[in-house]
Amino acid sequence: KPGKFLLPAVDIYETDQEVTVIAEMPGVAAGGIEVTLEDDVLTIKGRKEAEEHPSARILLQEYEPGSYLRRFTVAETIDQERIRATLNNGLLKVVLPKTEPAKPRKIEVQIT
């Protein structure tokens, strides 16, 4: 969609077991966030709606409504079925567990 997108600040951490992405998305409700993984691209979208104060006069308004968008390429070693995301106090946390490395095994040769 055309239009202006806000770029959320992110921190990315990696351990042997997982990669964690933390994105700052102030003012975005849980229902306004969409996290997708397609073709090894993690996409984080969010929408901050305008706050209404019908009984007050606005003196200063720096938080403007808008959409957040960030995209990251992730490694093929991510277990796509176990990805989880949580939202707490405007911080979106996406945990991308890594797959277990293939263990060496002996393959028996059949005589035909």
C-alpha positions as CSV (number, residue, x, y, z in Angstrom):
1,K,0.0,0.0,0.0
2,P,1.3,3.5,-0.7
3,G,1.7,5.8,2.1
4,K,4.0,6.7,5.0
5,F,5.4,4.0,7.2
6,L,7.0,4.4,10.6
7,L,10.2,2.4,11.2
8,P,10.1,0.8,14.6
9,A,13.4,0.6,16.5
10,V,14.5,-3.0,16.9
11,D,17.0,-5.1,18.9
12,I,18.0,-8.5,17.7
13,Y,19.6,-11.2,19.9
14,E,20.9,-14.6,19.0
15,T,21.7,-17.7,21.2
16,D,22.5,-21.2,20.1
17,Q,18.8,-22.1,20.4
18,E,16.9,-19.0,19.0
19,V,16.9,-15.5,17.5
20,T,14.9,-12.9,19.3
21,V,13.6,-9.7,17.7
22,I,12.3,-6.9,19.9
23,A,10.4,-4.1,18.1
24,E,9.3,-0.9,19.7
25,M,5.7,-0.2,18.7
26,P,4.2,2.4,21.1
27,G,0.4,2.8,20.9
28,V,-0.2,-0.3,18.8
29,A,-2.9,-2.7,20.2
30,A,-2.3,-6.4,19.9
31,G,-5.1,-6.6,17.3
32,G,-3.3,-4.0,15.2
33,I,-0.1,-6.1,14.8
34,E,0.6,-8.6,12.0
35,V,3.7,-10.8,12.0
36,T,4.3,-13.0,8.9
37,L,7.1,-15.2,7.6
38,E,7.2,-15.9,3.9
39,D,10.1,-16.9,1.7
40,D,12.5,-16.5,4.6
41,V,11.4,-12.9,5.1
42,L,10.0,-11.9,8.5
43,T,7.6,-9.0,8.2
44,I,6.3,-7.0,11.2
45,K,3.4,-4.6,10.5
46,G,1.5,-2.5,13.0
47,R,-1.1,0.2,13.0
48,K,-1.4,3.0,15.6
49,E,-4.8,4.5,15.5
50,A,-5.5,8.1,16.4
51,E,-6.4,8.7,20.1
52,E,-9.6,10.6,20.6
53,H,-10.2,12.9,23.5
54,P,-13.7,14.4,22.8
55,S,-13.8,16.4,26.0
56,A,-10.3,17.8,25.8
57,R,-8.5,20.4,23.6
58,I,-5.2,19.1,22.2
59,L,-2.3,21.4,23.2
60,L,0.5,19.2,21.8
61,Q,0.3,16.0,19.8
62,E,3.6,14.3,18.8
63,Y,2.4,10.7,18.6
64,E,0.7,10.6,15.2
65,P,-1.4,7.7,13.9
66,G,0.3,5.6,11.3
67,S,1.6,2.2,10.2
68,Y,4.8,0.5,11.3
69,L,6.7,-1.8,8.9
70,R,10.0,-3.7,9.2
71,R,11.3,-6.6,7.1
72,F,14.2,-9.0,7.9
73,T,15.7,-11.9,6.0
74,V,16.0,-14.9,8.3
75,A,18.2,-18.0,8.0
76,E,16.8,-21.3,6.7
77,T,17.7,-22.8,10.1
78,I,14.6,-21.2,11.7
79,D,11.9,-23.6,12.8
80,Q,8.9,-21.9,11.2
81,E,6.3,-24.0,13.0
82,R,7.5,-22.8,16.5
83,I,7.8,-19.0,16.0
84,R,6.0,-17.1,18.7
85,A,5.2,-13.4,19.3
86,T,4.1,-11.4,22.4
87,L,3.3,-7.8,23.0
88,N,3.9,-6.1,26.3
89,N,3.9,-2.4,27.0
90,G,4.5,-1.4,23.4
91,L,7.3,-3.9,22.9
92,L,6.7,-6.7,20.4
93,K,8.9,-9.7,21.0
94,V,9.2,-12.3,18.2
95,V,11.1,-15.5,19.1
96,L,12.4,-17.5,16.2
97,P,13.6,-21.0,17.4
98,K,16.4,-22.6,15.5
99,T,16.0,-26.1,14.1
100,E,18.1,-28.9,15.5
101,P,21.1,-29.7,13.4
102,A,20.9,-33.0,11.5
103,K,22.6,-35.7,13.5
104,P,25.0,-38.0,11.7
105,R,23.7,-41.5,11.2
106,K,24.8,-44.7,9.5
107,I,22.7,-45.7,6.5
108,E,22.5,-49.4,5.9
109,V,23.2,-50.5,2.4
110,Q,20.6,-53.1,1.1
111,I,21.6,-55.8,-1.4
112,T,19.1,-56.2,-4.2
